[in-house]
Amino acid sequence: MHFFLSLLVEGALAGAVYALIALAFVVVYNASRVINFALGEWLMLGALLVAMGVHVLGAGLLGALAFACAGMFAVALIFNRLVLQHLIGQPLISILMVTLGVGALFRGLGNFALSGIPSSIPLPISPGPIVVHDLSIPSDKLTAALIAGISVGLVAWFHHRSRTGVALRAIADDQQAAMAAGINVDRHLLLVWCMAGAICVVAGTLWIYVSGGGFGMALVGLKIFPIVIIGGLDSIPGTIIAAIFIGVLESLATAYLDPILGGGCGLVACYLGL
């Protein structure tokens, strides 16, 4: 019973990080109706910039995060000017091909920049477990989930309560009406991509620390698509619930089915959850 409960807890903690990653997808789709199939590569790029800030520039964690956010803002600006403005209203196949191409470009740049950079980001988190009623909870995963949860709450508040968030929702409902009301659509769409970049910086840092899996995050991006489909492509509350569900489902499938079927059941379970 304790083993089952520990799987539920670890799955829910992973789901909190998944929810933060999925928000990078949802905020973009909600405002621009562009499906970012290169989400895993955006996540990789954000984490890579943080690692460069720590290991190459010698900056502290906060300085590295600021450097990475600035880098992602620059990427968002270039992407918005060269790609995004031509994708709005285009068929899905066009969006698929362009975003996959951008993802391949990011992977190539990432592999080129990775030479000599350690695939680790040190965080000031104690690695020891926290024991609650004989239930052992990894403190690193718990802390990562708390940081992800706070970040999700801030994004949700911004989107639903701030004036800029109201403008973004107006753009999502009707871009022409929003422009007629005096909303600068281009500037707000650029802001959305900058938000997605900042989210990828935080989420990528947390993911590398918790998983220890290096910068290969394409599979992480694949796990996000079932989450946003189950939760709703433009629903932040639905995305949070779906992320926790997928996290728990993946944890149970990995623990109970991988020893029998030989691995990979967690990713398959994410899609069977649809």
CORSUL-V47795 format. One record per residue. RES is the residue in one letter. OMEGA is omega in degrees with one decimal (999 if undefined). Layout:
{{RES:OMEGA} {RES:OMEGA}}
This chain:
{{M:178.5} {H:178.8} {F:179.4} {F:179.3} {L:178.7} {S:176.6} {L:177.9} {L:-178.5} {V:-179.1} {E:177.0} {G:178.3} {A:178.1} {L:175.9} {A:178.8} {G:177.8} {A:177.3} {V:176.4} {Y:-179.7} {A:178.8} {L:178.4} {I:-178.2} {A:179.1} {L:176.6} {A:176.3} {F:-171.7} {V:-176.6} {V:178.2} {V:-178.3} {Y:-176.2} {N:-176.2} {A:-170.8} {S:-174.7} {R:174.8} {V:178.5} {I:-177.1} {N:179.2} {F:178.9} {A:-175.9} {L:179.2} {G:179.6} {E:173.3} {W:178.6} {L:178.3} {M:-178.0} {L:178.0} {G:178.9} {A:179.8} {L:179.2} {L:175.9} {V:179.0} {A:176.8} {M:178.3} {G:-178.7} {V:-169.3} {H:-178.1} {V:-178.5} {L:180.0} {G:-179.5} {A:171.4} {G:-175.6} {L:-179.1} {L:177.2} {G:178.7} {A:177.3} {L:178.1} {A:177.6} {F:-179.0} {A:178.7} {C:177.7} {A:177.9} {G:179.3} {M:175.8} {F:178.2} {A:177.6} {V:179.6} {A:179.3} {L:179.9} {I:-179.4} {F:-179.8} {N:-176.6} {R:-172.5} {L:-170.8} {V:-168.5} {L:-175.7} {Q:178.5} {H:-176.5} {L:-175.4} {I:179.8} {G:-179.0} {Q:177.6} {P:-177.1} {L:-177.8} {I:178.0} {S:178.2} {I:179.6} {L:-176.3} {M:-176.9} {V:-178.0} {T:174.9} {L:176.7} {G:176.4} {V:177.2} {G:177.7} {A:177.0} {L:179.0} {F:178.7} {R:179.0} {G:177.9} {L:179.3} {G:178.9} {N:177.8} {F:-176.4} {A:-174.3} {L:-175.4} {S:177.2} {G:179.8} {I:178.5} {P:180.0} {S:178.6} {S:177.2} {I:-177.7} {P:175.5} {L:-179.3} {P:-177.9} {I:177.7} {S:-176.7} {P:-175.8} {G:-179.7} {P:172.9} {I:-175.9} {V:178.1} {V:-178.9} {H:179.0} {D:177.5} {L:-177.0} {S:-179.4} {I:178.4} {P:-175.6} {S:179.3} {D:178.6} {K:178.3} {L:179.6} {T:177.9} {A:179.0} {A:178.3} {L:178.0} {I:178.6} {A:179.7} {G:177.3} {I:179.4} {S:177.6} {V:178.8} {G:178.9} {L:179.2} {V:179.6} {A:178.0} {W:-179.1} {F:-174.6} {H:-173.5} {H:-172.0} {R:-175.9} {S:178.7} {R:178.0} {T:177.4} {G:176.4} {V:177.8} {A:178.8} {L:178.4} {R:175.5} {A:177.1} {I:179.4} {A:-179.1} {D:-176.5} {D:-177.8} {Q:-178.8} {Q:178.3} {A:178.4} {A:177.6} {M:178.4} {A:178.7} {A:176.8} {G:179.6} {I:177.5} {N:-173.5} {V:-177.7} {D:-179.3} {R:-179.6} {H:176.5} {L:174.2} {L:178.1} {L:179.6} {V:179.6} {W:174.5} {C:175.4} {M:179.2} {A:177.6} {G:178.6} {A:177.0} {I:179.6} {C:176.6} {V:-178.4} {V:-177.2} {A:178.5} {G:177.4} {T:179.5} {L:-176.6} {W:179.7} {I:-178.6} {Y:-175.5} {V:-174.5} {S:-176.3} {G:-173.5} {G:179.9} {G:-172.3} {F:178.8} {G:-171.5} {M:179.9} {A:179.8} {L:176.9} {V:176.5} {G:178.8} {L:179.1} {K:-175.1} {I:-176.2} {F:173.5} {P:-179.1} {I:-176.4} {V:177.2} {I:178.7} {I:-175.6} {G:-175.2} {G:-174.5} {L:-177.6} {D:-177.5} {S:178.2} {I:177.2} {P:178.8} {G:178.1} {T:179.9} {I:-179.8} {I:-179.6} {A:-179.9} {A:178.4} {I:178.2} {F:-179.7} {I:178.1} {G:178.4} {V:-180.0} {L:178.8} {E:180.0} {S:-179.8} {L:-179.2} {A:179.9} {T:-176.5} {A:-171.9} {Y:-174.5} {L:-179.5} {D:178.9} {P:-177.6} {I:-172.4} {L:171.7} {G:174.2} {G:178.8} {G:-175.7} {C:-179.9} {G:179.8} {L:178.7} {V:-179.6} {A:178.0} {C:-178.6} {Y:175.0} {L:177.2} {G:176.5} {L:999}}
